[in-house]
Amino acid sequence: MLSAQTTDKAVNKALAPLFRKQPEFSPADLVALGGRRFFRVIKSIGLAPTKAKNSVALARILLSKFAGEVPMVREHLEDLPGVGRKTANVVLNVVGGLPTMAVDTHVARVSIRLGLVRPTENRLQIENELLAVVPKKWGVQAHHLLIFHGRYHCTARQPKCEGCPVFKSCKKVGVVTGKESKKT
């Protein structure tokens, strides 16, 4: 939830001092810390006031409804403050080891450019189409692989097609060659 509209790197940097002091930081610790003090911890990340408020509210719900544990049911996750489908998919995938597809900007761009899905802005459609075409054995890893490919090869403005590991099978949907702007 904290990395929405900001980078994981920025979130990790903001939380590092807190986790050095309290490596086992829990929902109860967050509730005890409170929204104002948690805001001071995360103030360097985007949307910090809302994220601080949602984080404390989420911690209270985890304590009251789930004995302090993160539920591994999509509907329960999406009912938590600040948690949408993408965040729920990340939790189910990373924590639960389930074959979900968290569609962020990288996953959307890369899956369209590769021709894995039809061009669309609809993230749910992209998720469903990817889940239909990704082989089961890659179901848990696929969204991570697409994210990393989008960060380091198939970048938004200047994709590095030369040396791309999937260049031969890429459909290059929306990729313009030459000195023109490359658009998805």
Rosetta constraint file for C-alpha pairs under 8 A:
AtomPair CA 1 CA 51 HARMONIC 7.53 0.50
AtomPair CA 1 CA 82 HARMONIC 6.24 0.50
AtomPair CA 1 CA 83 HARMONIC 6.11 0.50
AtomPair CA 1 CA 87 HARMONIC 6.20 0.50
AtomPair CA 2 CA 6 HARMONIC 7.81 0.50
AtomPair CA 2 CA 11 HARMONIC 6.63 0.50
AtomPair CA 2 CA 45 HARMONIC 7.96 0.50
AtomPair CA 2 CA 51 HARMONIC 6.37 0.50
AtomPair CA 3 CA 7 HARMONIC 5.58 0.50
AtomPair CA 3 CA 8 HARMONIC 5.43 0.50
AtomPair CA 3 CA 10 HARMONIC 7.96 0.50
AtomPair CA 3 CA 11 HARMONIC 6.12 0.50
AtomPair CA 5 CA 46 HARMONIC 6.28 0.50
AtomPair CA 5 CA 47 HARMONIC 7.72 0.50
AtomPair CA 6 CA 10 HARMONIC 6.88 0.50
AtomPair CA 6 CA 11 HARMONIC 7.59 0.50
AtomPair CA 6 CA 45 HARMONIC 6.48 0.50
AtomPair CA 6 CA 46 HARMONIC 5.73 0.50
AtomPair CA 7 CA 11 HARMONIC 6.50 0.50
AtomPair CA 8 CA 12 HARMONIC 6.03 0.50
AtomPair CA 9 CA 13 HARMONIC 6.14 0.50
AtomPair CA 10 CA 14 HARMONIC 6.20 0.50
AtomPair CA 10 CA 44 HARMONIC 7.64 0.50
AtomPair CA 10 CA 45 HARMONIC 6.33 0.50
AtomPair CA 11 CA 15 HARMONIC 6.14 0.50
AtomPair CA 11 CA 42 HARMONIC 7.43 0.50
AtomPair CA 11 CA 45 HARMONIC 6.44 0.50
AtomPair CA 12 CA 16 HARMONIC 5.84 0.50
AtomPair CA 13 CA 17 HARMONIC 7.96 0.50
AtomPair CA 14 CA 41 HARMONIC 6.34 0.50
AtomPair CA 14 CA 42 HARMONIC 5.46 0.50
AtomPair CA 14 CA 43 HARMONIC 7.87 0.50
AtomPair CA 14 CA 44 HARMONIC 6.68 0.50
AtomPair CA 14 CA 45 HARMONIC 7.37 0.50
AtomPair CA 15 CA 19 HARMONIC 6.22 0.50
AtomPair CA 15 CA 41 HARMONIC 6.75 0.50
AtomPair CA 15 CA 42 HARMONIC 6.86 0.50
AtomPair CA 16 CA 20 HARMONIC 6.08 0.50
AtomPair CA 17 CA 21 HARMONIC 6.41 0.50
AtomPair CA 18 CA 22 HARMONIC 6.02 0.50
AtomPair CA 18 CA 23 HARMONIC 7.80 0.50
AtomPair CA 18 CA 41 HARMONIC 7.44 0.50
AtomPair CA 19 CA 23 HARMONIC 4.60 0.50
AtomPair CA 19 CA 24 HARMONIC 7.44 0.50
AtomPair CA 19 CA 25 HARMONIC 6.76 0.50
AtomPair CA 25 CA 29 HARMONIC 5.96 0.50
AtomPair CA 25 CA 30 HARMONIC 7.40 0.50
AtomPair CA 26 CA 30 HARMONIC 6.35 0.50
AtomPair CA 26 CA 68 HARMONIC 7.81 0.50
AtomPair CA 27 CA 31 HARMONIC 6.25 0.50
AtomPair CA 27 CA 56 HARMONIC 7.92 0.50
AtomPair CA 27 CA 59 HARMONIC 4.62 0.50
AtomPair CA 27 CA 60 HARMONIC 7.10 0.50
AtomPair CA 27 CA 62 HARMONIC 7.01 0.50
AtomPair CA 27 CA 63 HARMONIC 6.81 0.50
AtomPair CA 27 CA 68 HARMONIC 6.18 0.50
AtomPair CA 28 CA 32 HARMONIC 6.16 0.50
AtomPair CA 28 CA 59 HARMONIC 6.94 0.50
AtomPair CA 28 CA 60 HARMONIC 7.66 0.50
AtomPair CA 28 CA 63 HARMONIC 7.11 0.50
AtomPair CA 28 CA 68 HARMONIC 7.52 0.50
AtomPair CA 29 CA 33 HARMONIC 6.05 0.50
AtomPair CA 30 CA 34 HARMONIC 6.21 0.50
AtomPair CA 30 CA 38 HARMONIC 7.46 0.50
AtomPair CA 30 CA 55 HARMONIC 7.86 0.50
AtomPair CA 30 CA 56 HARMONIC 6.14 0.50
AtomPair CA 30 CA 59 HARMONIC 6.63 0.50
AtomPair CA 31 CA 35 HARMONIC 7.80 0.50
AtomPair CA 31 CA 56 HARMONIC 5.55 0.50
AtomPair CA 31 CA 59 HARMONIC 6.33 0.50
AtomPair CA 31 CA 60 HARMONIC 6.50 0.50
AtomPair CA 33 CA 37 HARMONIC 5.96 0.50
AtomPair CA 33 CA 38 HARMONIC 6.33 0.50
AtomPair CA 34 CA 38 HARMONIC 6.04 0.50
AtomPair CA 34 CA 56 HARMONIC 6.48 0.50
AtomPair CA 35 CA 39 HARMONIC 5.93 0.50
AtomPair CA 35 CA 52 HARMONIC 5.36 0.50
AtomPair CA 35 CA 53 HARMONIC 5.38 0.50
AtomPair CA 35 CA 55 HARMONIC 7.81 0.50
AtomPair CA 35 CA 56 HARMONIC 5.98 0.50
AtomPair CA 36 CA 40 HARMONIC 6.53 0.50
AtomPair CA 36 CA 52 HARMONIC 7.46 0.50
AtomPair CA 37 CA 41 HARMONIC 6.64 0.50
AtomPair CA 38 CA 42 HARMONIC 6.40 0.50
AtomPair CA 38 CA 52 HARMONIC 5.88 0.50
AtomPair CA 39 CA 43 HARMONIC 5.40 0.50
AtomPair CA 39 CA 48 HARMONIC 6.19 0.50
AtomPair CA 39 CA 49 HARMONIC 6.06 0.50
AtomPair CA 39 CA 51 HARMONIC 7.94 0.50
AtomPair CA 39 CA 52 HARMONIC 5.12 0.50
AtomPair CA 39 CA 53 HARMONIC 7.98 0.50
AtomPair CA 42 CA 48 HARMONIC 6.01 0.50
AtomPair CA 42 CA 52 HARMONIC 7.45 0.50
AtomPair CA 43 CA 48 HARMONIC 5.27 0.50
AtomPair CA 43 CA 49 HARMONIC 7.44 0.50
AtomPair CA 44 CA 48 HARMONIC 7.25 0.50
AtomPair CA 47 CA 51 HARMONIC 6.13 0.50
AtomPair CA 48 CA 52 HARMONIC 5.86 0.50
AtomPair CA 49 CA 53 HARMONIC 6.36 0.50
AtomPair CA 50 CA 54 HARMONIC 6.05 0.50
AtomPair CA 51 CA 55 HARMONIC 5.80 0.50
AtomPair CA 51 CA 82 HARMONIC 7.17 0.50
AtomPair CA 52 CA 56 HARMONIC 6.38 0.50
AtomPair CA 53 CA 57 HARMONIC 6.32 0.50
AtomPair CA 54 CA 58 HARMONIC 5.87 0.50
AtomPair CA 54 CA 81 HARMONIC 5.26 0.50
AtomPair CA 54 CA 82 HARMONIC 5.77 0.50
AtomPair CA 55 CA 59 HARMONIC 6.11 0.50
AtomPair CA 55 CA 81 HARMONIC 7.38 0.50
AtomPair CA 55 CA 82 HARMONIC 7.63 0.50
AtomPair CA 56 CA 60 HARMONIC 6.26 0.50
AtomPair CA 57 CA 61 HARMONIC 6.39 0.50
AtomPair CA 57 CA 81 HARMONIC 6.70 0.50
AtomPair CA 58 CA 62 HARMONIC 6.18 0.50
AtomPair CA 58 CA 80 HARMONIC 5.76 0.50
AtomPair CA 58 CA 81 HARMONIC 5.64 0.50
AtomPair CA 58 CA 82 HARMONIC 7.99 0.50
AtomPair CA 59 CA 63 HARMONIC 6.24 0.50
AtomPair CA 59 CA 68 HARMONIC 7.49 0.50
AtomPair CA 60 CA 64 HARMONIC 6.14 0.50
AtomPair CA 61 CA 65 HARMONIC 5.64 0.50
AtomPair CA 61 CA 66 HARMONIC 7.27 0.50
AtomPair CA 61 CA 80 HARMONIC 7.50 0.50
AtomPair CA 62 CA 66 HARMONIC 4.91 0.50
AtomPair CA 62 CA 67 HARMONIC 6.27 0.50
AtomPair CA 62 CA 68 HARMONIC 4.68 0.50
AtomPair CA 62 CA 69 HARMONIC 6.07 0.50
AtomPair CA 62 CA 70 HARMONIC 6.58 0.50
AtomPair CA 63 CA 67 HARMONIC 4.85 0.50
AtomPair CA 63 CA 68 HARMONIC 4.13 0.50
AtomPair CA 63 CA 69 HARMONIC 7.40 0.50
AtomPair CA 64 CA 68 HARMONIC 7.39 0.50
AtomPair CA 66 CA 70 HARMONIC 6.98 0.50
AtomPair CA 66 CA 71 HARMONIC 6.80 0.50
AtomPair CA 70 CA 77 HARMONIC 7.85 0.50
AtomPair CA 71 CA 76 HARMONIC 6.41 0.50
AtomPair CA 71 CA 77 HARMONIC 6.40 0.50
AtomPair CA 72 CA 76 HARMONIC 7.64 0.50
AtomPair CA 72 CA 77 HARMONIC 7.26 0.50
AtomPair CA 72 CA 91 HARMONIC 7.80 0.50
AtomPair CA 72 CA 92 HARMONIC 6.13 0.50
AtomPair CA 72 CA 96 HARMONIC 6.58 0.50
AtomPair CA 73 CA 77 HARMONIC 6.27 0.50
AtomPair CA 73 CA 92 HARMONIC 7.76 0.50
AtomPair CA 74 CA 78 HARMONIC 6.05 0.50
AtomPair CA 74 CA 85 HARMONIC 7.92 0.50
AtomPair CA 74 CA 88 HARMONIC 6.04 0.50
AtomPair CA 74 CA 89 HARMONIC 7.58 0.50
AtomPair CA 74 CA 92 HARMONIC 7.48 0.50
AtomPair CA 75 CA 79 HARMONIC 6.21 0.50
AtomPair CA 76 CA 80 HARMONIC 6.84 0.50
AtomPair CA 77 CA 83 HARMONIC 6.57 0.50
AtomPair CA 77 CA 84 HARMONIC 7.88 0.50
AtomPair CA 77 CA 88 HARMONIC 5.70 0.50
AtomPair CA 78 CA 83 HARMONIC 5.26 0.50
AtomPair CA 78 CA 84 HARMONIC 5.26 0.50
AtomPair CA 78 CA 85 HARMONIC 6.38 0.50
AtomPair CA 78 CA 88 HARMONIC 6.22 0.50
AtomPair CA 79 CA 83 HARMONIC 7.14 0.50
AtomPair CA 83 CA 87 HARMONIC 5.69 0.50
AtomPair CA 83 CA 88 HARMONIC 6.43 0.50
AtomPair CA 84 CA 88 HARMONIC 6.09 0.50
AtomPair CA 85 CA 89 HARMONIC 6.05 0.50
AtomPair CA 85 CA 102 HARMONIC 7.73 0.50
AtomPair CA 86 CA 90 HARMONIC 6.28 0.50
AtomPair CA 86 CA 101 HARMONIC 7.98 0.50
AtomPair CA 86 CA 102 HARMONIC 4.85 0.50
AtomPair CA 86 CA 103 HARMONIC 6.21 0.50
AtomPair CA 86 CA 104 HARMONIC 7.29 0.50
AtomPair CA 87 CA 91 HARMONIC 6.27 0.50
AtomPair CA 87 CA 102 HARMONIC 7.23 0.50
AtomPair CA 88 CA 92 HARMONIC 6.10 0.50
AtomPair CA 89 CA 93 HARMONIC 5.93 0.50
AtomPair CA 89 CA 100 HARMONIC 5.60 0.50
AtomPair CA 89 CA 101 HARMONIC 6.27 0.50
AtomPair CA 89 CA 102 HARMONIC 5.12 0.50
AtomPair CA 90 CA 94 HARMONIC 5.78 0.50
AtomPair CA 90 CA 95 HARMONIC 7.83 0.50
AtomPair CA 90 CA 100 HARMONIC 7.54 0.50
AtomPair CA 90 CA 101 HARMONIC 7.77 0.50
AtomPair CA 90 CA 102 HARMONIC 5.77 0.50
AtomPair CA 91 CA 95 HARMONIC 5.27 0.50
AtomPair CA 91 CA 96 HARMONIC 6.69 0.50
AtomPair CA 92 CA 96 HARMONIC 4.64 0.50
AtomPair CA 92 CA 97 HARMONIC 6.41 0.50
AtomPair CA 92 CA 98 HARMONIC 5.65 0.50
AtomPair CA 92 CA 100 HARMONIC 6.92 0.50
AtomPair CA 93 CA 97 HARMONIC 4.68 0.50
AtomPair CA 93 CA 98 HARMONIC 4.59 0.50
AtomPair CA 93 CA 99 HARMONIC 6.02 0.50
AtomPair CA 93 CA 100 HARMONIC 5.61 0.50
AtomPair CA 93 CA 101 HARMONIC 7.87 0.50
AtomPair CA 93 CA 140 HARMONIC 6.29 0.50
AtomPair CA 94 CA 98 HARMONIC 7.56 0.50
AtomPair CA 97 CA 140 HARMONIC 6.40 0.50
AtomPair CA 98 CA 139 HARMONIC 7.75 0.50
AtomPair CA 98 CA 140 HARMONIC 5.93 0.50
AtomPair CA 99 CA 136 HARMONIC 7.83 0.50
AtomPair CA 99 CA 139 HARMONIC 4.40 0.50
AtomPair CA 99 CA 140 HARMONIC 4.21 0.50
AtomPair CA 99 CA 141 HARMONIC 7.71 0.50
AtomPair CA 100 CA 131 HARMONIC 7.51 0.50
AtomPair CA 100 CA 139 HARMONIC 6.80 0.50
AtomPair CA 100 CA 140 HARMONIC 6.56 0.50
AtomPair CA 100 CA 143 HARMONIC 7.85 0.50
AtomPair CA 101 CA 127 HARMONIC 5.67 0.50
AtomPair CA 101 CA 130 HARMONIC 7.36 0.50
AtomPair CA 101 CA 131 HARMONIC 6.84 0.50
AtomPair CA 101 CA 139 HARMONIC 7.93 0.50
AtomPair CA 101 CA 142 HARMONIC 7.42 0.50
AtomPair CA 101 CA 143 HARMONIC 5.57 0.50
AtomPair CA 102 CA 107 HARMONIC 7.77 0.50
AtomPair CA 102 CA 127 HARMONIC 7.18 0.50
AtomPair CA 102 CA 143 HARMONIC 6.28 0.50
AtomPair CA 103 CA 107 HARMONIC 5.30 0.50
AtomPair CA 103 CA 108 HARMONIC 5.98 0.50
AtomPair CA 103 CA 123 HARMONIC 6.17 0.50
AtomPair CA 103 CA 124 HARMONIC 7.94 0.50
AtomPair CA 103 CA 126 HARMONIC 7.29 0.50
AtomPair CA 103 CA 127 HARMONIC 6.21 0.50
AtomPair CA 103 CA 143 HARMONIC 7.42 0.50
AtomPair CA 104 CA 108 HARMONIC 6.13 0.50
AtomPair CA 104 CA 147 HARMONIC 7.87 0.50
AtomPair CA 105 CA 109 HARMONIC 6.10 0.50
AtomPair CA 106 CA 110 HARMONIC 5.96 0.50
AtomPair CA 106 CA 146 HARMONIC 6.87 0.50
AtomPair CA 106 CA 147 HARMONIC 5.19 0.50
AtomPair CA 106 CA 149 HARMONIC 7.98 0.50
AtomPair CA 106 CA 150 HARMONIC 4.94 0.50
AtomPair CA 106 CA 151 HARMONIC 6.93 0.50
AtomPair CA 106 CA 155 HARMONIC 7.96 0.50
AtomPair CA 107 CA 111 HARMONIC 5.84 0.50
AtomPair CA 107 CA 143 HARMONIC 6.62 0.50
AtomPair CA 107 CA 146 HARMONIC 5.30 0.50
AtomPair CA 107 CA 147 HARMONIC 5.47 0.50
AtomPair CA 107 CA 150 HARMONIC 6.98 0.50
AtomPair CA 108 CA 112 HARMONIC 6.20 0.50
AtomPair CA 108 CA 123 HARMONIC 7.17 0.50
AtomPair CA 108 CA 126 HARMONIC 6.78 0.50
AtomPair CA 109 CA 113 HARMONIC 6.13 0.50
AtomPair CA 109 CA 150 HARMONIC 7.39 0.50
AtomPair CA 109 CA 156 HARMONIC 7.49 0.50
AtomPair CA 109 CA 184 HARMONIC 6.39 0.50
AtomPair CA 110 CA 114 HARMONIC 5.93 0.50
AtomPair CA 110 CA 146 HARMONIC 6.49 0.50
AtomPair CA 110 CA 149 HARMONIC 7.46 0.50
AtomPair CA 110 CA 150 HARMONIC 5.90 0.50
AtomPair CA 110 CA 154 HARMONIC 6.51 0.50
AtomPair CA 111 CA 115 HARMONIC 6.19 0.50
AtomPair CA 111 CA 116 HARMONIC 5.13 0.50
AtomPair CA 111 CA 117 HARMONIC 5.92 0.50
AtomPair CA 111 CA 126 HARMONIC 7.93 0.50
AtomPair CA 111 CA 130 HARMONIC 7.75 0.50
AtomPair CA 111 CA 146 HARMONIC 7.37 0.50
AtomPair CA 112 CA 116 HARMONIC 6.03 0.50
AtomPair CA 112 CA 117 HARMONIC 5.34 0.50
AtomPair CA 112 CA 118 HARMONIC 6.22 0.50
AtomPair CA 112 CA 119 HARMONIC 5.52 0.50
AtomPair CA 112 CA 120 HARMONIC 8.00 0.50
AtomPair CA 112 CA 173 HARMONIC 6.36 0.50
AtomPair CA 112 CA 184 HARMONIC 7.66 0.50
AtomPair CA 113 CA 170 HARMONIC 7.08 0.50
AtomPair CA 113 CA 171 HARMONIC 6.23 0.50
AtomPair CA 113 CA 172 HARMONIC 4.80 0.50
AtomPair CA 113 CA 173 HARMONIC 4.23 0.50
AtomPair CA 113 CA 174 HARMONIC 6.31 0.50
AtomPair CA 113 CA 175 HARMONIC 7.05 0.50
AtomPair CA 113 CA 184 HARMONIC 6.88 0.50
AtomPair CA 114 CA 169 HARMONIC 7.56 0.50
AtomPair CA 114 CA 170 HARMONIC 4.62 0.50
AtomPair CA 114 CA 171 HARMONIC 5.03 0.50
AtomPair CA 114 CA 172 HARMONIC 5.82 0.50
AtomPair CA 114 CA 173 HARMONIC 6.63 0.50
AtomPair CA 115 CA 170 HARMONIC 6.90 0.50
AtomPair CA 115 CA 171 HARMONIC 5.31 0.50
AtomPair CA 115 CA 172 HARMONIC 7.29 0.50
AtomPair CA 115 CA 173 HARMONIC 6.44 0.50
AtomPair CA 116 CA 129 HARMONIC 7.77 0.50
AtomPair CA 116 CA 130 HARMONIC 6.81 0.50
AtomPair CA 116 CA 133 HARMONIC 7.28 0.50
AtomPair CA 117 CA 126 HARMONIC 6.24 0.50
AtomPair CA 117 CA 129 HARMONIC 5.88 0.50
AtomPair CA 117 CA 130 HARMONIC 6.60 0.50
AtomPair CA 118 CA 126 HARMONIC 7.65 0.50
AtomPair CA 120 CA 125 HARMONIC 7.76 0.50
AtomPair CA 120 CA 126 HARMONIC 7.43 0.50
AtomPair CA 122 CA 126 HARMONIC 6.44 0.50
AtomPair CA 123 CA 127 HARMONIC 6.09 0.50
AtomPair CA 124 CA 128 HARMONIC 6.14 0.50
AtomPair CA 125 CA 129 HARMONIC 6.07 0.50
AtomPair CA 126 CA 130 HARMONIC 6.01 0.50
AtomPair CA 127 CA 131 HARMONIC 6.13 0.50
AtomPair CA 128 CA 132 HARMONIC 6.28 0.50
AtomPair CA 129 CA 133 HARMONIC 6.45 0.50
AtomPair CA 130 CA 134 HARMONIC 5.78 0.50
AtomPair CA 131 CA 139 HARMONIC 7.54 0.50
AtomPair CA 134 CA 138 HARMONIC 6.60 0.50
AtomPair CA 134 CA 139 HARMONIC 6.40 0.50
AtomPair CA 134 CA 142 HARMONIC 7.35 0.50
AtomPair CA 135 CA 139 HARMONIC 6.46 0.50
AtomPair CA 138 CA 142 HARMONIC 5.47 0.50
AtomPair CA 139 CA 143 HARMONIC 7.99 0.50
AtomPair CA 141 CA 145 HARMONIC 6.26 0.50
AtomPair CA 142 CA 146 HARMONIC 6.19 0.50
AtomPair CA 143 CA 147 HARMONIC 6.10 0.50
AtomPair CA 144 CA 148 HARMONIC 6.18 0.50
AtomPair CA 145 CA 149 HARMONIC 6.03 0.50
AtomPair CA 146 CA 150 HARMONIC 6.08 0.50
AtomPair CA 147 CA 151 HARMONIC 6.19 0.50
AtomPair CA 148 CA 152 HARMONIC 6.05 0.50
AtomPair CA 148 CA 153 HARMONIC 7.93 0.50
AtomPair CA 149 CA 153 HARMONIC 5.27 0.50
AtomPair CA 149 CA 154 HARMONIC 5.90 0.50
AtomPair CA 149 CA 155 HARMONIC 7.99 0.50
AtomPair CA 150 CA 154 HARMONIC 4.51 0.50
AtomPair CA 150 CA 155 HARMONIC 5.18 0.50
AtomPair CA 150 CA 156 HARMONIC 7.56 0.50
AtomPair CA 151 CA 155 HARMONIC 5.66 0.50
AtomPair CA 153 CA 159 HARMONIC 5.86 0.50
AtomPair CA 153 CA 160 HARMONIC 5.05 0.50
AtomPair CA 153 CA 161 HARMONIC 7.06 0.50
AtomPair CA 153 CA 164 HARMONIC 6.34 0.50
AtomPair CA 154 CA 158 HARMONIC 7.58 0.50
AtomPair CA 154 CA 159 HARMONIC 4.38 0.50
AtomPair CA 154 CA 160 HARMONIC 6.00 0.50
AtomPair CA 154 CA 161 HARMONIC 7.16 0.50
AtomPair CA 155 CA 159 HARMONIC 4.56 0.50
AtomPair CA 155 CA 160 HARMONIC 7.12 0.50
AtomPair CA 156 CA 182 HARMONIC 7.48 0.50
AtomPair CA 156 CA 183 HARMONIC 7.31 0.50
AtomPair CA 156 CA 184 HARMONIC 7.55 0.50
AtomPair CA 157 CA 181 HARMONIC 7.02 0.50
AtomPair CA 157 CA 182 HARMONIC 5.55 0.50
AtomPair CA 157 CA 183 HARMONIC 6.91 0.50
AtomPair CA 158 CA 181 HARMONIC 7.99 0.50
AtomPair CA 158 CA 182 HARMONIC 6.34 0.50
AtomPair CA 159 CA 182 HARMONIC 7.71 0.50
AtomPair CA 160 CA 164 HARMONIC 6.51 0.50
AtomPair CA 161 CA 167 HARMONIC 6.35 0.50
AtomPair CA 162 CA 167 HARMONIC 7.66 0.50
AtomPair CA 163 CA 167 HARMONIC 7.52 0.50
AtomPair CA 166 CA 170 HARMONIC 6.02 0.50
AtomPair CA 173 CA 184 HARMONIC 6.89 0.50
AtomPair CA 174 CA 182 HARMONIC 7.22 0.50
AtomPair CA 174 CA 183 HARMONIC 5.48 0.50
AtomPair CA 174 CA 184 HARMONIC 4.37 0.50
AtomPair CA 175 CA 182 HARMONIC 5.25 0.50
AtomPair CA 175 CA 183 HARMONIC 5.77 0.50
AtomPair CA 175 CA 184 HARMONIC 6.21 0.50
AtomPair CA 176 CA 180 HARMONIC 6.49 0.50
AtomPair CA 176 CA 181 HARMONIC 6.69 0.50
AtomPair CA 176 CA 182 HARMONIC 4.83 0.50
AtomPair CA 176 CA 183 HARMONIC 6.72 0.50
AtomPair CA 177 CA 182 HARMONIC 7.18 0.50
